[in-house]
Amino acid sequence: MPAQPSTMASARSSCRARSISALICAEALEAGSSSASTGTSQARTLAQRLASQGIRVGVLNEGISGNRLLQAGAGASAESRFERDVVQQPGVRWVIFADDPINDLGSTRPPPTLPALVEGTEQLITAAHKNHIRFLCSTLTPFEGADYWTPAEEVTRERFNDFIRGKSSGCDAVIDQDEITHDSAHPTRFLPAYDSGDHLHPNDAGHHAMADGIDLSLFR
């Protein structure tokens, strides 16, 4: 089963020159893949919200379409690029980690186990904390209906989200993108109003909703 398109999306917002930054390390959901209009992404919308509230924090988008947590594919894995793309970026105080494990589940055969995904995430959290970076975890969005969805992978997604939401995860905060985007009548699927049509990526409205769901007080 193929991974999502391997398009590099490392564009930085116009706030990049500011000395304090939040960084998004993610896959295509944050990179803006499947967005109907040019330039729409969670990172851009978050940067606009911060600026509108006078919060002087820049946003760096290090999302890569098709990126995985544990294995290289569309670029280096999140594990192997975390030092370069997060820790070594000047002025970074927060990192939002979102949705790479979706591609681990969908494009790795056999798919990784829940303990492997948890261990990989915990390693990133530890690396962030050692460098005084707050690690903001995101739950995995639903993807039933996507080409690579299986019932077994759905179980792993839900259990990974339980880990992220748990008190022992090590996350400094949780951005519950699953709660924001799922269809309450069918929680394993995207809300139709936010679905780009591939049942995996959000449309423009979905990107905006995901960015609007981030508590800006985390960056004060």
C-alpha positions as CSV (number, residue, x, y, z in Angstrom):
1,M,0.0,0.0,0.0
2,P,1.6,3.3,-1.1
3,A,2.5,6.1,1.3
4,Q,1.0,9.5,0.8
5,P,2.8,11.8,-1.7
6,S,6.3,12.7,-0.7
7,T,6.2,16.5,-1.1
8,M,8.6,18.5,1.1
9,A,6.8,21.2,3.0
10,S,9.2,23.2,5.1
11,A,7.9,26.7,4.3
12,R,8.3,29.1,7.2
13,S,5.7,31.8,8.0
14,S,6.3,35.5,7.7
15,C,6.9,35.5,11.4
16,R,10.1,33.5,11.0
17,A,12.4,36.4,12.0
18,R,11.1,36.6,15.5
19,S,13.4,35.1,18.1
20,I,10.9,32.8,19.8
21,S,9.3,30.1,17.7
22,A,6.9,27.2,17.8
23,L,7.6,24.4,15.3
24,I,5.3,21.9,13.7
25,C,6.9,18.6,13.0
26,A,4.4,16.5,11.2
27,E,3.2,14.9,8.0
28,A,0.9,16.1,5.2
29,L,-2.0,17.1,7.5
30,E,0.0,20.1,8.8
31,A,1.9,20.6,5.6
32,G,-1.3,21.6,3.8
33,S,-1.7,18.6,1.5
34,S,-5.0,18.3,-0.3
35,S,-5.9,21.9,0.6
36,A,-8.1,23.4,-2.1
37,S,-6.5,26.9,-2.0
38,T,-2.8,27.8,-2.2
39,G,-1.0,28.3,1.1
40,T,-3.7,27.0,3.5
41,S,-2.2,24.9,6.3
42,Q,-2.5,24.6,10.0
43,A,0.8,26.3,10.4
44,R,-0.2,29.4,8.4
45,T,-3.5,29.7,10.2
46,L,-1.8,29.3,13.6
47,A,0.7,32.0,12.7
48,Q,-2.2,34.3,11.7
49,R,-4.0,33.6,15.0
50,L,-0.9,34.3,17.1
51,A,-0.2,37.5,15.3
52,S,-3.8,38.7,15.7
53,Q,-3.6,38.3,19.4
54,G,-0.3,40.1,19.7
55,I,1.6,37.0,20.7
56,R,5.1,37.4,19.3
57,V,5.8,33.8,18.4
58,G,6.8,32.7,14.9
59,V,5.7,29.4,13.4
60,L,8.1,27.1,11.5
61,N,6.4,24.4,9.4
62,E,8.6,21.3,9.2
63,G,5.8,19.1,8.0
64,I,6.6,16.6,5.2
65,S,3.9,14.9,3.2
66,G,4.1,11.2,3.8
67,N,6.5,11.4,6.6
68,R,6.7,8.6,9.2
69,L,7.8,8.5,12.8
70,L,9.9,5.3,12.7
71,Q,11.1,4.7,9.2
72,A,12.4,6.8,6.3
73,G,10.1,7.1,3.3
74,A,9.1,10.5,2.2
75,G,12.2,12.0,3.7
76,A,14.0,11.0,6.9
77,S,11.9,9.6,9.7
78,A,10.8,12.0,12.4
79,E,13.1,10.1,14.8
80,S,16.1,10.7,12.7
81,R,15.4,14.3,11.7
82,F,14.2,15.6,15.0
83,E,17.7,16.8,16.1
84,R,18.2,18.7,12.8
85,D,14.7,20.0,12.2
86,V,13.7,20.8,15.8
87,V,16.5,20.9,18.3
88,Q,18.9,22.8,16.1
89,Q,16.4,25.4,15.0
90,P,17.3,28.7,16.8
91,G,14.8,30.0,19.3
92,V,12.4,27.0,19.3
93,R,10.5,26.7,22.6
94,W,7.6,24.5,21.5
95,V,7.1,21.7,19.0
96,I,3.7,20.4,17.9
97,F,4.1,16.7,16.9
98,A,1.2,15.5,14.8
99,D,0.1,12.6,12.6
100,D,3.4,11.0,11.4
101,P,2.3,7.7,12.9
102,I,-0.7,7.6,10.5
103,N,1.8,7.0,7.7
104,D,3.6,4.4,9.8
105,L,0.4,2.5,10.1
106,G,-0.6,2.9,6.5
107,S,2.6,2.6,4.5
108,T,4.7,0.2,6.5
109,R,4.3,-3.5,6.1
110,P,3.9,-5.1,8.6
111,P,2.6,-2.0,10.4
112,P,4.3,-1.1,13.6
113,T,3.0,-2.2,17.0
114,L,1.5,0.2,19.5
115,P,4.5,-0.2,21.8
116,A,6.9,0.8,18.9
117,L,4.9,4.0,18.2
118,V,4.7,4.9,21.9
119,E,8.4,4.3,22.4
120,G,9.3,6.4,19.3
121,T,7.1,9.2,20.5
122,E,8.6,9.0,24.0
123,Q,12.1,9.3,22.6
124,L,11.1,12.6,20.8
125,I,9.6,13.9,24.0
126,T,12.7,13.1,26.0
127,A,14.9,14.8,23.4
128,A,12.7,17.9,23.4
129,H,12.7,18.2,27.2
130,K,16.5,17.8,27.4
131,N,16.7,20.9,25.2
132,H,14.1,22.9,27.1
133,I,11.5,22.6,24.4
134,R,7.8,22.0,25.3
135,F,6.4,19.0,23.4
136,L,2.7,19.5,22.4
137,C,1.2,16.2,21.3
138,S,-1.6,15.8,18.8
139,T,-4.0,12.9,18.7
140,L,-4.2,11.0,15.4
141,T,-7.0,12.0,13.1
142,P,-9.5,9.4,11.8
143,F,-8.8,7.8,8.4
144,E,-11.4,5.1,7.7
145,G,-12.2,5.2,4.0
146,A,-8.6,6.0,3.0
147,D,-6.9,3.4,0.7
148,Y,-4.7,2.0,3.4
149,W,-7.1,1.9,6.4
150,T,-7.8,-1.4,8.1
151,P,-9.7,-2.3,11.3
152,A,-6.5,-3.5,13.0
153,E,-4.9,-0.1,12.3
154,E,-7.9,1.7,13.6
155,V,-7.5,-0.2,16.9
156,T,-3.8,0.9,17.1
157,R,-4.8,4.5,16.3
158,E,-7.4,4.6,19.1
159,R,-5.0,3.1,21.6
160,F,-2.2,5.5,20.5
161,N,-4.7,8.3,21.1
162,D,-5.4,6.9,24.6
163,F,-1.7,7.0,25.3
164,I,-1.4,10.7,24.1
165,R,-4.4,11.7,26.3
166,G,-3.1,9.8,29.3
167,K,-1.4,11.5,32.3
168,S,1.8,9.5,31.9
169,S,2.5,10.3,28.2
170,G,5.0,13.0,29.0
171,C,3.2,15.5,26.7
172,D,3.3,19.1,27.9
173,A,-0.1,19.6,26.4
174,V,-2.5,17.7,24.1
175,I,-4.1,19.1,20.9
176,D,-7.0,16.8,20.3
177,Q,-7.2,16.8,16.6
178,D,-9.2,13.6,16.6
179,E,-11.9,15.2,18.7
180,I,-11.9,18.3,16.4
181,T,-12.1,16.4,13.1
182,H,-14.1,13.2,13.6
183,D,-17.7,12.7,12.6
184,S,-19.6,12.2,15.9
185,A,-21.9,9.8,14.1
186,H,-19.0,7.8,12.8
187,P,-15.9,8.6,14.9
188,T,-13.5,6.5,12.8
189,R,-14.2,8.9,9.8
190,F,-13.5,12.5,9.1
191,L,-16.4,14.9,9.5
192,P,-17.6,15.3,5.9
193,A,-17.4,19.1,6.2
194,Y,-13.6,18.8,6.9
195,D,-12.8,15.9,4.5
196,S,-10.8,16.7,1.4
197,G,-12.3,13.7,-0.3
198,D,-9.6,11.1,0.3
199,H,-10.8,10.5,3.9
200,L,-7.3,11.1,5.1
201,H,-6.4,14.8,4.7
202,P,-8.5,17.8,5.8
203,N,-9.8,20.4,3.3
204,D,-9.4,24.2,4.0
205,A,-12.2,24.2,6.6
206,G,-10.5,21.3,8.3
207,H,-7.1,23.0,8.4
208,H,-8.7,26.1,9.9
209,A,-10.7,24.1,12.5
210,M,-7.5,22.2,13.5
211,A,-5.6,25.4,14.0
212,D,-8.5,27.1,15.8
213,G,-8.5,24.2,18.2
214,I,-5.0,25.0,19.5
215,D,-5.1,26.9,22.8
216,L,-3.0,30.1,22.2
217,S,-2.4,30.4,26.0
218,L,0.2,27.6,25.5
219,F,2.4,30.1,23.8
220,R,2.3,32.9,26.4
